[in-house]
Protein backbone atom coordinates (compact mmCIF):
# COMPACT_ATOMS: atom_id res chain seq x y z
CA UNK A 1 0.00 0.00 0.00
CA UNK A 2 1.13 3.60 -0.44
CA UNK A 3 0.29 6.90 1.16
CA UNK A 4 -1.65 9.71 -0.47
CA UNK A 5 -2.97 13.03 0.81
CA UNK A 6 -6.32 14.06 -0.70
CA UNK A 7 -6.82 17.77 -1.20
CA UNK A 8 -9.81 17.85 1.10
CA UNK A 9 -7.67 16.66 4.01
CA UNK A 10 -6.41 20.16 4.66
CA UNK A 11 -6.60 20.47 8.41
CA UNK A 12 -4.76 18.63 11.16
CA UNK A 13 -5.39 14.89 11.45
CA UNK A 14 -5.23 15.34 15.21
CA UNK A 15 -8.47 17.26 15.33
CA UNK A 16 -10.27 16.69 12.04
CA UNK A 17 -12.03 19.26 9.86
CA UNK A 18 -15.49 18.44 11.14
CA UNK A 19 -14.81 18.82 14.84
CA UNK A 20 -14.37 22.56 15.08
CA UNK A 21 -16.77 24.14 17.55
CA UNK A 22 -16.95 26.92 20.05
CA UNK A 23 -17.74 26.35 23.73
CA UNK A 24 -21.11 28.06 23.15
CA UNK A 25 -22.19 25.82 20.27
CA UNK A 26 -20.92 22.72 22.01
CA UNK A 27 -22.90 23.50 25.13
CA UNK A 28 -26.04 24.22 23.15
CA UNK A 29 -26.06 21.24 20.79
CA UNK A 30 -24.35 18.28 22.46
CA UNK A 31 -26.59 15.71 24.11
CA UNK A 32 -25.44 12.90 26.39
CA UNK A 33 -24.87 9.75 24.38
CA UNK A 34 -27.19 6.88 25.29
CA UNK A 35 -25.49 4.01 27.12
CA UNK A 36 -24.38 1.24 24.75
CA UNK A 37 -26.40 -1.94 24.67
CA UNK A 38 -24.94 -4.87 26.64
CA UNK A 39 -22.62 -7.06 24.62
CA UNK A 40 -24.05 -10.41 23.49
CA UNK A 41 -23.38 -13.15 26.02
CA UNK A 42 -22.29 -15.88 23.57
CA UNK A 43 -19.11 -14.27 22.18
CA UNK A 44 -16.22 -16.78 22.22
CA UNK A 45 -12.71 -15.86 23.28
CA UNK A 46 -10.37 -15.09 20.41
CA UNK A 47 -7.20 -17.18 20.76
CA UNK A 48 -4.06 -15.14 20.18
CA UNK A 49 -2.01 -18.34 20.32
CA UNK A 50 -4.02 -19.83 17.46
CA UNK A 51 -3.75 -16.65 15.39
CA UNK A 52 -0.01 -16.57 16.08
CA UNK A 53 0.33 -20.18 14.88
CA UNK A 54 -1.58 -19.39 11.68
CA UNK A 55 0.73 -16.42 11.13
CA UNK A 56 3.88 -18.47 11.71
CA UNK A 57 2.66 -21.21 9.39
CA UNK A 58 2.33 -18.76 6.50
CA UNK A 59 5.76 -17.27 7.16
CA UNK A 60 7.26 -20.77 7.22
CA UNK A 61 6.45 -21.18 3.54
CA UNK A 62 8.90 -18.37 2.81
CA UNK A 63 8.10 -15.05 1.12
CA UNK A 64 4.71 -15.42 -0.62
CA UNK A 65 5.82 -13.64 -3.77
CA UNK A 66 3.60 -14.28 -6.81
CA UNK A 67 4.97 -16.82 -9.32
CA UNK A 68 7.02 -18.65 -6.64
CA UNK A 69 6.50 -22.17 -5.23
CA UNK A 70 6.11 -20.71 -1.72
CA UNK A 71 3.27 -18.50 -2.91
CA UNK A 72 1.44 -21.39 -4.55
CA UNK A 73 1.94 -23.72 -1.59
CA UNK A 74 0.70 -21.15 0.92
CA UNK A 75 -2.39 -20.46 -1.17
CA UNK A 76 -3.18 -24.19 -1.28
CA UNK A 77 -2.78 -24.35 2.51
CA UNK A 78 -5.11 -21.39 3.03
CA UNK A 79 -7.80 -23.04 0.91
CA UNK A 80 -7.45 -26.34 2.79
CA UNK A 81 -7.54 -24.58 6.17
CA UNK A 82 -10.69 -22.62 5.34
CA UNK A 83 -12.41 -25.80 4.14
CA UNK A 84 -11.28 -27.71 7.23
CA UNK A 85 -13.12 -25.13 9.32
CA UNK A 86 -16.31 -25.64 7.33
CA UNK A 87 -16.17 -22.64 4.99
CA UNK A 88 -17.22 -22.84 1.36
CA UNK A 89 -14.28 -21.76 -0.81
CA UNK A 90 -13.84 -20.53 -4.36
CA UNK A 91 -10.94 -18.87 -6.12
CA UNK A 92 -10.38 -16.22 -8.74
CA UNK A 93 -7.28 -17.13 -10.76
CA UNK A 94 -6.09 -14.50 -13.21
CA UNK A 95 -2.99 -13.03 -14.81
CA UNK A 96 -1.94 -9.41 -14.46
CA UNK A 97 1.12 -7.50 -15.58
CA UNK A 98 3.04 -5.88 -12.72
CA UNK A 99 4.58 -2.43 -12.85
CA UNK A 100 7.96 -3.96 -13.81
CA UNK A 101 6.48 -5.80 -16.81
CA UNK A 102 6.39 -9.24 -15.19
CA UNK A 103 3.24 -11.28 -15.85
CA UNK A 104 1.92 -12.41 -12.47
CA UNK A 105 -0.22 -15.50 -11.90
CA UNK A 106 -2.52 -14.41 -9.11
CA UNK A 107 -5.25 -16.05 -7.05
CA UNK A 108 -7.89 -14.39 -4.87
CA UNK A 109 -9.18 -16.83 -2.25
CA UNK A 110 -12.83 -16.29 -1.31
CA UNK A 111 -14.75 -18.16 1.37
CA UNK A 112 -18.11 -18.04 3.12
CA UNK A 113 -19.22 -19.08 6.57
CA UNK A 114 -22.94 -19.73 7.01
CA UNK A 115 -23.59 -19.20 3.28
CA UNK A 116 -27.36 -19.32 3.77
CA UNK A 117 -27.37 -16.18 5.92
CA UNK A 118 -28.59 -13.09 4.08
CA UNK A 119 -27.16 -10.70 6.70
CA UNK A 120 -23.42 -10.75 5.98
CA UNK A 121 -20.14 -8.97 6.79
CA UNK A 122 -16.97 -9.15 4.67
CA UNK A 123 -13.54 -9.61 6.28
CA UNK A 124 -10.58 -8.97 3.98
CA UNK A 125 -6.79 -9.10 3.98
CA UNK A 126 -4.03 -9.65 1.44
CA UNK A 127 -2.02 -12.86 1.56
CA UNK A 128 0.90 -12.07 -0.76
CA UNK A 129 4.20 -10.47 0.24
CA UNK A 130 6.17 -7.69 -1.39
CA UNK A 131 9.00 -9.11 -3.55
CA UNK A 132 11.56 -6.50 -2.47
CA UNK A 133 12.29 -4.72 0.79
CA UNK A 134 12.70 -1.38 -0.94
CA UNK A 135 12.29 0.59 2.32
CA UNK A 136 15.09 -1.37 3.98
CA UNK A 137 18.28 0.74 4.04
CA UNK A 138 20.55 -2.34 3.93
CA UNK A 139 18.61 -4.98 1.97
CA UNK A 140 16.60 -3.05 -0.61
CA UNK A 141 16.23 -5.88 -3.12
CA UNK A 142 15.70 -8.73 -0.67
CA UNK A 143 12.32 -10.45 -0.33
CA UNK A 144 10.62 -10.14 3.04
CA UNK A 145 8.68 -12.46 5.33
CA UNK A 146 5.64 -10.19 5.51
CA UNK A 147 4.80 -11.44 9.00
CA UNK A 148 2.67 -8.42 9.83
CA UNK A 149 2.14 -7.03 6.33
CA UNK A 150 0.01 -9.93 5.20
CA UNK A 151 0.34 -13.00 7.40
CA UNK A 152 -0.96 -11.67 10.75
CA UNK A 153 -4.24 -10.25 9.37
CA UNK A 154 -4.85 -13.52 7.49
CA UNK A 155 -4.09 -15.43 10.69
CA UNK A 156 -6.60 -13.36 12.64
CA UNK A 157 -9.33 -14.01 10.07
CA UNK A 158 -8.52 -17.74 10.02
CA UNK A 159 -8.96 -17.82 13.80
CA UNK A 160 -12.33 -16.08 13.47
CA UNK A 161 -13.40 -18.63 10.85
CA UNK A 162 -12.30 -21.46 13.16
CA UNK A 163 -14.45 -20.08 15.98
CA UNK A 164 -17.45 -19.54 13.73
CA UNK A 165 -17.41 -23.22 12.79
CA UNK A 166 -18.91 -24.01 16.22
CA UNK A 167 -20.59 -20.72 17.21
CA UNK A 168 -23.23 -18.81 15.24
CA UNK A 169 -22.88 -15.02 15.50
CA UNK A 170 -26.17 -14.48 13.67
CA UNK A 171 -24.44 -13.24 10.51
CA UNK A 172 -22.58 -14.88 7.66
CA UNK A 173 -19.02 -13.88 6.83
CA UNK A 174 -17.48 -13.43 3.39
CA UNK A 175 -13.71 -13.92 3.60
CA UNK A 176 -11.73 -12.10 0.91
CA UNK A 177 -8.02 -12.96 0.75
CA UNK A 178 -6.64 -10.73 -2.00
CA UNK A 179 -3.50 -11.50 -3.98
CA UNK A 180 -1.02 -9.10 -5.57
CA UNK A 181 -1.73 -6.26 -3.16
CA UNK A 182 1.91 -5.50 -2.38
CA UNK A 183 3.51 -5.71 -5.84
CA UNK A 184 3.31 -1.97 -6.50
CA UNK A 185 5.52 0.89 -7.60
CA UNK A 186 6.75 3.15 -4.80
CA UNK A 187 7.73 6.55 -6.16
CA UNK A 188 9.71 7.35 -3.02
CA UNK A 189 11.91 4.25 -2.89
CA UNK A 190 11.94 3.07 -6.53
CA UNK A 191 12.47 6.27 -8.47
CA UNK A 192 15.20 4.57 -10.52
CA UNK A 193 12.59 2.19 -11.95
CA UNK A 194 9.80 2.75 -14.48
CA UNK A 195 6.17 2.09 -13.69
CA UNK A 196 5.05 0.33 -16.86
CA UNK A 197 1.41 0.49 -15.74
CA UNK A 198 1.37 4.28 -15.70
CA UNK A 199 -1.18 5.68 -18.14
CA UNK A 200 -2.95 2.33 -18.57
CA UNK A 201 -5.78 3.04 -16.12
CA UNK A 202 -4.39 0.39 -13.78
CA UNK A 203 -3.05 1.04 -10.28
CA UNK A 204 0.18 -0.88 -9.65
CA UNK A 205 -0.99 -1.68 -6.10
CA UNK A 206 -3.94 -3.82 -4.99
CA UNK A 207 -4.08 -5.98 -8.11
CA UNK A 208 -6.28 -8.61 -6.51
CA UNK A 209 -8.90 -6.24 -5.13
CA UNK A 210 -9.00 -4.38 -8.45
CA UNK A 211 -9.80 -7.68 -10.15
CA UNK A 212 -12.40 -8.56 -7.51
CA UNK A 213 -14.07 -5.16 -7.90
CA UNK A 214 -14.66 -5.96 -11.57
CA UNK A 215 -15.76 -9.55 -10.86
CA UNK A 216 -17.41 -9.48 -7.44
CA UNK A 217 -17.67 -12.84 -5.73
CA UNK A 218 -19.55 -14.61 -4.34
CA UNK A 219 -21.84 -13.30 -7.05
CA UNK A 220 -25.04 -13.52 -5.02
CA UNK A 221 -23.63 -11.97 -1.83
CA UNK A 222 -24.05 -8.34 -0.83
CA UNK A 223 -22.52 -7.82 2.64
CA UNK A 224 -23.64 -4.89 4.78
CA UNK A 225 -20.05 -3.68 4.89
CA UNK A 226 -16.44 -4.82 4.87
CA UNK A 227 -13.56 -4.67 7.34
CA UNK A 228 -10.05 -4.80 5.86
CA UNK A 229 -7.19 -5.85 8.14
CA UNK A 230 -3.63 -4.82 7.26
CA UNK A 231 -0.59 -4.87 9.54
CA UNK A 232 -2.74 -5.68 12.58
CA UNK A 233 -0.45 -7.96 14.61
CA UNK A 234 2.74 -6.02 15.31
CA UNK A 235 4.24 -4.91 18.60
CA UNK A 236 2.94 -1.52 19.71
CA UNK A 237 0.28 -1.61 16.99
CA UNK A 238 -1.76 1.59 16.94
CA UNK A 239 -4.83 2.10 14.79
CA UNK A 240 -6.14 5.53 13.88
CA UNK A 241 -9.26 6.37 11.90
CA UNK A 242 -8.09 6.39 8.28
CA UNK A 243 -9.63 9.07 6.09
CA UNK A 244 -11.27 7.05 3.32
CA UNK A 245 -12.78 4.74 5.94
CA UNK A 246 -14.32 7.76 7.67
CA UNK A 247 -15.68 9.07 4.39
CA UNK A 248 -17.17 5.84 3.05
CA UNK A 249 -18.30 3.98 6.18
CA UNK A 250 -18.26 6.33 9.20
CA UNK A 251 -20.77 4.25 11.17
CA UNK A 252 -18.60 1.17 10.77
CA UNK A 253 -15.50 3.06 11.94
CA UNK A 254 -17.44 4.23 14.98
CA UNK A 255 -18.75 0.75 15.74
CA UNK A 256 -15.34 -0.94 15.47
CA UNK A 257 -13.43 1.69 17.44
CA UNK A 258 -16.05 1.96 20.19
CA UNK A 259 -16.24 -1.83 20.47
CA UNK A 260 -12.48 -2.08 20.83
CA UNK A 261 -12.51 0.58 23.51
CA UNK A 262 -15.38 -1.11 25.38
CA UNK A 263 -13.35 -4.32 25.43
CA UNK A 264 -10.40 -2.54 27.03
CA UNK A 265 -8.32 -2.07 23.88
CA UNK A 266 -8.32 1.72 23.84
CA UNK A 267 -4.52 1.77 23.70
CA UNK A 268 -4.83 0.19 20.23
CA UNK A 269 -7.97 1.83 18.84
CA UNK A 270 -7.16 5.51 19.15
CA UNK A 271 -9.53 8.45 18.79
CA UNK A 272 -7.15 9.96 16.29
CA UNK A 273 -7.58 10.61 12.58
CA UNK A 274 -5.03 9.85 9.87
CA UNK A 275 -4.74 10.64 6.16
CA UNK A 276 -6.05 8.29 3.52
CA UNK A 277 -4.00 5.56 1.89
CA UNK A 278 -4.30 3.36 -1.16
CA UNK A 279 -5.17 -0.10 0.12
CA UNK A 280 -7.62 -2.84 -0.86
CA UNK A 281 -10.51 -0.96 0.74
CA UNK A 282 -10.26 1.67 -2.01
CA UNK A 283 -11.46 -0.83 -4.61
CA UNK A 284 -13.93 -2.55 -2.31
CA UNK A 285 -15.59 0.83 -1.80
CA UNK A 286 -15.53 1.56 -5.53
CA UNK A 287 -17.30 -1.75 -6.09
CA UNK A 288 -20.13 -0.63 -3.84
CA UNK A 289 -19.11 -2.37 -0.61
CA UNK A 290 -18.64 0.21 2.19
CA UNK A 291 -15.34 -0.84 3.75
CA UNK A 292 -13.00 0.41 6.46
CA UNK A 293 -9.30 -0.24 6.89
CA UNK A 294 -7.81 -1.22 10.25
CA UNK A 295 -4.11 -0.58 9.66
CA UNK A 296 -1.09 0.49 11.66
CA UNK A 297 -0.86 3.81 9.85
CA UNK A 298 0.15 6.91 11.73
CA UNK A 299 2.84 9.54 11.23
CA UNK A 300 6.12 8.09 12.52
CA UNK A 301 8.33 11.17 12.23
CA UNK A 302 8.45 11.89 8.51
CA UNK A 303 7.01 8.46 7.68
CA UNK A 304 3.42 7.26 7.62
CA UNK A 305 4.15 3.63 8.49
CA UNK A 306 6.29 1.91 11.13
CA UNK A 307 9.97 1.25 10.43
CA UNK A 308 9.36 -2.42 9.53
CA UNK A 309 7.08 -1.47 6.62
CA UNK A 310 8.48 -3.00 3.41
CA UNK A 311 11.67 -4.00 5.24
CA UNK A 312 13.25 -7.31 6.21
CA UNK A 313 12.45 -6.58 9.86
CA UNK A 314 8.83 -7.52 9.11
CA UNK A 315 9.38 -11.00 10.55
CA UNK A 316 7.98 -13.17 13.35
CA UNK A 317 9.96 -11.30 16.01
CA UNK A 318 7.64 -8.38 15.33
CA UNK A 319 4.40 -10.30 15.95
CA UNK A 320 2.74 -9.65 19.30
CA UNK A 321 -0.02 -11.82 20.74
CA UNK A 322 -1.56 -8.87 22.59
CA UNK A 323 -2.07 -6.96 19.34
CA UNK A 324 -3.39 -10.06 17.60
CA UNK A 325 -5.96 -10.47 20.36
CA UNK A 326 -6.95 -6.80 20.55
CA UNK A 327 -7.89 -6.65 16.86
CA UNK A 328 -9.20 -10.19 16.59
CA UNK A 329 -11.48 -10.01 19.63
CA UNK A 330 -12.77 -6.61 18.53
CA UNK A 331 -13.71 -7.77 15.02
CA UNK A 332 -15.21 -10.98 16.37
CA UNK A 333 -17.34 -9.00 18.84
CA UNK A 334 -18.55 -6.69 16.07
CA UNK A 335 -19.86 -9.74 14.20
CA UNK A 336 -21.86 -10.85 17.22
CA UNK A 337 -23.22 -7.33 17.80
CA UNK A 338 -24.41 -7.25 14.19
CA UNK A 339 -26.03 -10.63 14.60
CA UNK A 340 -27.82 -9.59 17.79
CA UNK A 341 -29.12 -6.43 16.14
CA UNK A 342 -30.36 -8.43 13.16
CA UNK A 343 -32.32 -10.73 15.45
CA UNK A 344 -33.79 -7.76 17.32
CA UNK A 345 -34.86 -5.94 14.16
CA UNK A 346 -38.64 -6.05 13.51
CA UNK A 347 -39.71 -8.51 10.87
CA UNK A 348 -40.78 -7.16 7.49
CA UNK A 349 -44.58 -6.90 7.15
CA UNK A 350 -46.25 -9.70 5.24
CA UNK A 351 -47.23 -8.94 1.67
URQUIBEL-V135811 format. One record per residue. N is the residue number from 1. SS is DSSP state (A for helix, B for strand, O for the rest). PHI is phi as a letter, one per 30 degrees, with the letter a starting at -180 (999 if undefined). Layout:
n;ss;phi
N;SS;PHI
N;SS;PHI
This chain:
n;ss;phi
1;O;999
2;B;b
3;B;c
4;O;b
5;O;b
6;O;d
7;O;d
8;O;d
9;O;d
10;O;c
11;O;c
12;O;d
13;O;d
14;O;d
15;O;c
16;O;i
17;A;d
18;A;c
19;A;c
20;O;d
21;O;a
22;O;c
23;A;e
24;A;d
25;A;d
26;A;d
27;A;d
28;A;d
29;A;c
30;O;d
31;O;c
32;O;e
33;O;d
34;O;d
35;O;d
36;O;d
37;O;d
38;O;e
39;O;d
40;O;e
41;O;d
42;O;c
43;O;d
44;O;d
45;O;d
46;O;d
47;O;c
48;A;d
49;A;d
50;A;d
51;A;d
52;A;d
53;A;d
54;A;d
55;A;d
56;A;d
57;A;d
58;A;d
59;A;d
60;A;d
61;O;d
62;O;j
63;O;e
64;O;d
65;O;d
66;O;e
67;O;i
68;O;c
69;A;e
70;A;d
71;A;d
72;A;d
73;A;d
74;A;d
75;A;e
76;A;d
77;A;d
78;A;d
79;A;d
80;A;d
81;A;d
82;A;d
83;A;d
84;A;d
85;O;c
86;O;i
87;O;d
88;B;d
89;B;b
90;B;b
91;B;b
92;B;c
93;B;c
94;B;a
95;B;c
96;B;b
97;B;d
98;O;d
99;O;d
100;O;c
101;O;j
102;O;d
103;B;d
104;B;c
105;B;c
106;B;c
107;B;b
108;B;d
109;B;c
110;B;b
111;B;b
112;B;b
113;B;c
114;O;h
115;O;d
116;O;d
117;O;d
118;O;d
119;O;d
120;B;b
121;B;b
122;B;c
123;B;c
124;B;b
125;B;a
126;B;c
127;O;c
128;O;d
129;O;b
130;O;d
131;O;d
132;O;b
133;O;d
134;O;d
135;O;c
136;O;d
137;O;d
138;O;c
139;O;b
140;O;d
141;O;c
142;O;d
143;O;d
144;O;b
145;O;d
146;O;h
147;A;d
148;A;c
149;A;d
150;A;k
151;A;d
152;A;d
153;A;e
154;A;d
155;A;d
156;A;d
157;A;d
158;A;d
159;A;d
160;A;d
161;A;d
162;A;e
163;A;d
164;A;d
165;O;d
166;O;b
167;O;b
168;O;c
169;O;d
170;O;j
171;O;b
172;B;c
173;B;b
174;B;c
175;B;c
176;B;b
177;B;c
178;B;d
179;O;c
180;O;i
181;O;d
182;O;c
183;O;c
184;O;c
185;O;c
186;O;c
187;O;d
188;O;d
189;O;c
190;O;b
191;O;d
192;O;d
193;O;c
194;O;c
195;O;d
196;O;d
197;O;c
198;O;d
199;O;i
200;O;c
201;O;i
202;O;b
203;O;d
204;O;d
205;O;c
206;O;h
207;A;d
208;A;d
209;A;d
210;A;d
211;A;d
212;A;d
213;A;d
214;A;d
215;O;b
216;O;e
217;O;b
218;O;d
219;O;d
220;O;c
221;O;c
222;O;b
223;O;d
224;O;d
225;O;a
226;B;b
227;B;b
228;B;c
229;B;c
230;B;a
231;O;h
232;O;c
233;O;b
234;B;d
235;O;e
236;O;h
237;O;d
238;O;b
239;B;b
240;B;c
241;B;d
242;B;d
243;A;d
244;A;d
245;A;e
246;A;d
247;A;d
248;A;c
249;O;b
250;A;d
251;A;d
252;A;d
253;A;e
254;A;d
255;A;d
256;A;d
257;A;d
258;A;d
259;A;d
260;A;e
261;A;d
262;A;d
263;O;d
264;O;j
265;O;c
266;O;d
267;O;d
268;O;c
269;B;c
270;B;c
271;B;d
272;B;b
273;B;c
274;B;b
275;O;d
276;O;d
277;B;b
278;B;d
279;O;b
280;A;e
281;A;d
282;A;e
283;A;d
284;A;d
285;A;d
286;A;d
287;O;d
288;O;j
289;O;c
290;O;e
291;B;b
292;B;c
293;B;c
294;B;c
295;B;b
296;O;d
297;O;b
298;O;b
299;O;d
300;B;c
301;O;i
302;O;d
303;B;c
304;O;c
305;O;b
306;O;d
307;O;d
308;O;d
309;O;d
310;O;h
311;O;b
312;O;d
313;O;d
314;O;d
315;O;b
316;A;d
317;A;d
318;A;d
319;B;d
320;O;b
321;A;d
322;A;d
323;A;d
324;A;e
325;A;d
326;A;e
327;A;d
328;A;d
329;A;d
330;A;d
331;A;d
332;A;e
333;A;d
334;A;e
335;A;d
336;A;d
337;A;d
338;A;d
339;A;d
340;A;d
341;A;d
342;A;d
343;A;d
344;A;d
345;O;d
346;O;d
347;O;d
348;O;d
349;O;d
350;O;d
351;O;d
